[in-house]
Amino acid sequence: SLNGALADMIGAGARILESACGPCIGMGQSPNSKGVSLRTFNRNFEGRSGTADAGIYLVSPEVAAASAITGKVSGPDEVM
């Protein structure tokens, strides 16, 4: 991106995937065992993300982007 925001998000650990019905088939990389992952899809049942003991949290794309930049769960107002 022109202002470096995408590079900031990738540098913070965000994974950019193609827009598809990935959650339906369990696509989207698994977090570490007992890891924490923010997800922007609508599926969140035990083991859906491939790691049964991970902390999976569903968030809006805006919260995911802000959190990637700050390194903690954050709202967009915290990075503006």
C-alpha positions in Angstrom: 0.0 0.0 0.0 1.0 3.6 -0.4 1.2 4.4 3.3 2.8 1.1 4.4 -0.3 -0.1 6.4 -0.3 -3.5 4.7 3.4 -4.0 5.4 2.8 -3.0 9.0 0.0 -5.6 9.3 2.1 -8.4 7.7 5.0 -7.4 9.9 2.8 -7.8 12.9 1.9 -11.3 11.9 -1.3 -10.9 9.8 -1.9 -13.5 7.2 -3.5 -12.3 4.0 -5.7 -14.9 2.3 -7.8 -15.0 -0.8 -11.4 -14.0 -0.4 -13.2 -17.4 -0.4 -15.3 -19.7 1.6 -12.2 -21.0 3.5 -13.8 -21.3 7.0 -16.4 -23.7 5.6 -13.6 -26.1 4.8 -11.3 -25.2 7.7 -8.8 -23.3 5.6 -6.8 -20.5 7.2 -3.8 -21.9 9.0 -3.9 -23.2 12.5 -2.7 -21.3 15.5 -0.1 -22.8 17.8 -1.4 -25.1 20.5 -2.9 -22.9 23.2 -2.2 -19.9 20.9 -4.5 -16.9 20.4 -5.9 -16.0 17.0 -8.2 -13.3 15.8 -10.4 -14.4 12.9 -12.7 -12.4 10.6 -15.0 -15.2 9.6 -18.3 -16.5 10.9 -17.2 -20.0 12.1 -16.1 -20.6 15.7 -16.7 -24.0 17.0 -14.3 -26.3 18.8 -11.5 -27.4 16.5 -12.7 -25.4 13.5 -9.4 -23.6 13.1 -7.4 -26.8 13.4 -6.2 -26.5 17.0 -8.7 -27.6 19.6 -7.0 -25.8 22.5 -6.4 -22.5 20.8 -8.1 -19.3 21.8 -10.0 -18.2 18.6 -11.8 -14.9 18.7 -14.1 -13.6 16.0 -13.6 -9.9 15.2 -14.5 -7.4 12.5 -11.9 -6.7 9.8 -11.4 -3.3 11.4 -10.6 -4.7 14.8 -8.3 -7.4 13.2 -6.4 -4.7 11.3 -6.1 -2.4 14.3 -5.0 -5.3 16.5 -2.3 -6.3 14.0 -0.9 -2.8 14.1 -1.0 -2.5 17.9 -0.1 -6.1 18.9 -3.2 -6.4 21.2 -6.9 -6.5 20.7 -7.7 -2.9 19.7 -10.3 -0.9 18.0 -9.7 1.3 14.9 -9.9 4.4 17.0 -6.7 3.4 18.7 -4.6 3.6 15.5 -6.1 6.8 14.0 
